Amino acid sequence: MSIAGQLRRCPPDLSSHSVAARLRFDPDEISAAANDFGGVVHSPPAAVFFPSSPADIAALVRLSHASPHPFPIAPRGHGHSVRGQAQASGGIVVQMSSLEGGFVDSGGEQLWIDVLRETLRRGMSPRSWTDYLHLTVGGTLSNGGVGGQAFRHGPQIANVLEMEVITGKGETVTCSERRRPELFFSVLGGVGQFGIITRARIAIDEAPKMVRWMRLMYTEFRGMTRDQEKLITMEASPESGRRRPDYVEGSVMMGHAMRSNWRSSFFSENDLRMIGELAAGNGGAIYCLEASFYYGYGHETAMAPRLEKLLEELSFVPGFSFTNDVSYFKFLNRVHDGEKRLRALGLWDLPHPWLNLFVPRSRITDFDAGVFRGIMKHSKFMGPILVYPTNRTKKDLEKLEDQNGEILKFCDREGIECKQYLPHYTRRDDWAKHFGRKWERFVQMKSMFDPKAILSPGQRIFNGPKLEAD
Ligand SMILES: Cc1cc2nc3c(=O)[nH]c(=O)nc-3n(C[C@H](O)[C@H](O)[C@H](O)COP(=O)(O)OP(=O)(O)OC[C@H]3O[C@@H](n4cnc5c(N)ncnc54)[C@H](O)[C@@H]3O)c2cc1C
């Protein structure tokens, strides 16, 4: 039976009226919910649900769970998935942004940028961030939430004190490390399979006002990774002038993509020219270590951290260190500037066949040789920064997909046991392999919290309910 048919027949105790009133069937909403940032998968739902409270969502899930013909339900954060993970083919997409929520007990639907704004008003801030903040709390907590602060504070999922979750049975449960821990730990990083996060209590600290933001260039990959490792393991020592960084990341800069990918307010035109020349003389690619140091806390007397001593210990190419002092807000919101630029050029809403891999430390050098200096060396499609897409045409999309496939095959062949982040497998075996020895537990928790496999079908892990025609 179709979803509309079920709504007509369902018993009143399931609040079917409040559910029906919040469903939208119009083509524009359906088409928006059938798309995402990736632009690769397009699965239209039967309807889009606009809840005003967690109770509305719980009613919807109960309706599906109690039905002899359950239908799939996908909470959609901000639709920044790249492979249809927040879509629900023929089912219902829950538009989480329509919830009205509060801070820093944050609504699952809220954007991190709004969490930041709100906490900064009180001089406080969450500790661990993704690079881009126009993502939802529920969306990143369902994945991990990995960024340059993770080496100090863990990913975002390690900074949650408590959550309110609606399970696949439609039950609303408050959970934490101590209270219903099996649900708490299933939902965090659980790719939407065990419950819909409607509230998350996030740990916060005093916020700095300013950030000293540095980019250092390396011609040797190993030189950069060695320095990164040094930075994330070092002890702070005020006497020696050493300051431990608050954020560390890194990237590969391909000479041919230099101007398009790295044009920003960070580098001057002259910097880019110099860096481009350095890359050209180094086989087309160089490496960029990015580190930031927070300062301007209420209790601090010195204006800026002293970093000279630290820089002396690093092995970047002399003359190739670039520094900016920016506000904490501007630093955390840095990718949004790139987004605005790309939107103005009509380059944001293009397909994004991204590949995110965790590579073991012991094989990172082999990965560099085989991938950055091998497979990608002559690829004109490469872009080093997350937000930067490449070309418009489908042909290019296929080439990028092929390149991703080639990288994965290379890792397989060379025995580099990397782990995909935000993966998009289509076969259950691949999911089982992905979760490894935790797979059995994953399946067990699914049968406990979402036995009818209603939630987040776009991840394609479990066979969701079969949809029938009216
Ligand atoms: C420009 C850009 C930069 C990014 N940078 C980073 C980064 O630095 N680090 C990082 O870790 N990730 C990053 N990401 C990836 C990001 O974490 C994912 O896109 C993630 O899916 C969050 O996006 P979203 O909030 O729009 O969620 P959606 O894409 O809407 O949803 C993601 C998944 O979670 C489920 N879901 C959504 N809301 C809820 C909820 N409330 N409760 C339970 N399940 C839910 C959905 O059904 C879906 O399966 C980036 C993405 C983009 C587009």
The ligand as a Gaussian input file, in Angstrom:
#p B3LYP/6-31G(d) Opt

LIG

0 1
 C       31.786000      21.163000       1.752000
 C       31.793000      20.013000       2.706000
 C       32.804000      19.907000       3.632000
 C       32.811000      18.847000       4.544000
 N       33.803000      18.778000       5.476000
 C       33.798000      17.768000       6.370000
 C       34.812000      17.679000       7.359000
 O       35.712000      18.513000       7.445000
 N       34.751000      16.646000       8.239000
 C       33.743000      15.717000       8.213000
 O       33.722000      14.832000       9.065000
 N       32.807000      15.768000       7.271000
 C       32.812000      16.761000       6.351000
 N       31.846000      16.794000       5.391000
 C       30.918000      15.664000       5.293000
 C       29.730000      15.786000       6.211000
 O       30.065000      15.319000       7.502000
 C       28.619000      14.916000       5.625000
 O       28.192000      15.525000       4.438000
 C       27.483000      14.670000       6.565000
 O       26.592000      13.858000       5.843000
 C       26.786000      15.908000       7.117000
 O       25.959000      16.552000       6.184000
 P       24.452000      16.941000       6.540000
 O       24.339000      17.520000       7.909000
 O       23.966000      17.738000       5.391000
 O       23.752000      15.505000       6.599000
 P       22.916000      14.639000       5.465000
 O       23.808000      14.549000       4.301000
 O       21.622000      15.349000       5.281000
 O       22.757000      13.303000       6.230000
 C       23.845000      12.406000       6.425000
 C       23.360000      11.050000       6.962000
 O       22.933000      11.201000       8.307000
 C       21.544000      10.933000       8.423000
 N       21.022000      11.996000       9.286000
 C       20.836000      13.321000       9.003000
 N       20.351000      13.965000      10.076000
 C       20.236000      13.033000      11.064000
 C       19.800000      13.078000      12.416000
 N       19.376000      14.207000      12.980000
 N       19.807000      11.914000      13.132000
 C       20.233000      10.744000      12.598000
 N       20.659000      10.646000      11.316000
 C       20.674000      11.782000      10.567000
 C       20.970000      10.993000       6.999000
 O       19.824000      10.176000       6.840000
 C       22.153000      10.478000       6.203000
 O       22.217000       9.076000       6.235000
 C       31.801000      17.852000       4.479000
 C       30.792000      17.941000       3.519000
 C       30.779000      19.005000       2.653000
 C       29.706000      19.079000       1.625000

